[in-house]
Amino acid sequence: MEERKQERDKYEQLRRPTPLTEPNMTESEKKTTSDGEFDEHGYWINRWTTKNIPFHQEEMHVSLEKHLDKFIDGRNGIKIFFPLCGKCVDMKKLADKGHNIVGVDIAEQALQEFFTDQNLEYTVEELKDNTGKLFASKDGKIKLYCMDLFKFSKDFEGQFNAIWDRGALAAIIPKTRIRYAQVIRELLSPDCHYMIAAMQYDPSLFPGPPYNVTEEDIQNLYGDMCSIEEIDENDYAPKFKDLGLDVIFERIYFLKIK
Ligand SMILES: C[S@@+](CC[C@H](N)C(=O)[O-])C[C@H]1O[C@@H](n2cnc3c(N)ncnc32)[C@H](O)[C@@H]1O
């Protein structure tokens, strides 16, 4: 009886909203900028240069593959956005199906590695006002912006018919989530299918990233604008055991403008 109660409590914890504060960080993560803020860009760029990228998957994401028909919904040649894209192979898989891909990542190395790993010829162009660089496949089907997501807007590529948010909202420090959602909300076209992969665990046991994102967090960020449906669940406990987490799920939410 007691065991069942403990198990239930663990799951209850996963449903609570994440406090919008900066989480505890290890010493190496506590790099700050000159104004004393946590150096988020430096942290991620360092992870790419030191090849500390366990989040990268060599195969298409299992839930994207499983729910691809719902995500694409019979539409041809749609524009799909990958916020905080890294070198995600899903971009190539969807480009091969005839869709147009746009990604944004702060780490130049991630974007270079994407094109070399995928054997794709590409061009690099400086963006105006020193905002960053544009890496584009020769056929123009994949455009990856090397820049801060918080400087990206619909002025670059308009709005999107679909967004695959994996390792994106989950990688944003909780206290900046509202700003993140402001950027994304502007990018949703009326027919947009927005899919979010949210990692859910007890945040007192692990500081993140990935940060804990509950269904209530997603409701708070997008609930006034979108319907939100949980469509899948993946057990990540085997991958996170070494980090002291026995209970961690990736839940997939499907959002549509109401
Ligand atoms: C957890 S990784 C996920 C990468 C990819 N979505 C995937 O699933 O493999 C998070 C990525 O976000 C990028 N990133 C973090 N903060 C960013 C920001 N403010 N603007 C643009 N990219 C950022 C990092 O460089 C890193 O590649």
The ligand as a Gaussian input file, in Angstrom:
#p B3LYP/6-31G(d) Opt

LIG

0 1
 C       19.476000      19.904000     -26.286000
 S       20.138000      20.562000     -27.750000
 C       18.918000      19.963000     -28.893000
 C       19.319000      19.959000     -30.336000
 C       18.279000      19.329000     -31.274000
 N       16.986000      19.954000     -31.160000
 C       18.161000      17.837000     -31.092000
 O       17.076000      17.371000     -30.746000
 O       19.162000      17.145000     -31.292000
 C       19.790000      22.293000     -27.604000
 C       20.384000      23.145000     -28.704000
 O       19.969000      24.488000     -28.501000
 C       21.003000      25.377000     -28.905000
 N       20.719000      26.655000     -28.216000
 C       20.636000      26.856000     -26.885000
 N       20.253000      28.122000     -26.619000
 C       20.062000      28.741000     -27.812000
 C       19.639000      30.037000     -28.208000
 N       19.328000      30.977000     -27.311000
 N       19.528000      30.306000     -29.522000
 C       19.822000      29.371000     -30.458000
 N       20.249000      28.127000     -30.140000
 C       20.361000      27.798000     -28.839000
 C       22.268000      24.634000     -28.496000
 O       23.402000      25.033000     -29.220000
 C       21.901000      23.167000     -28.764000
 O       22.317000      22.736000     -30.030000

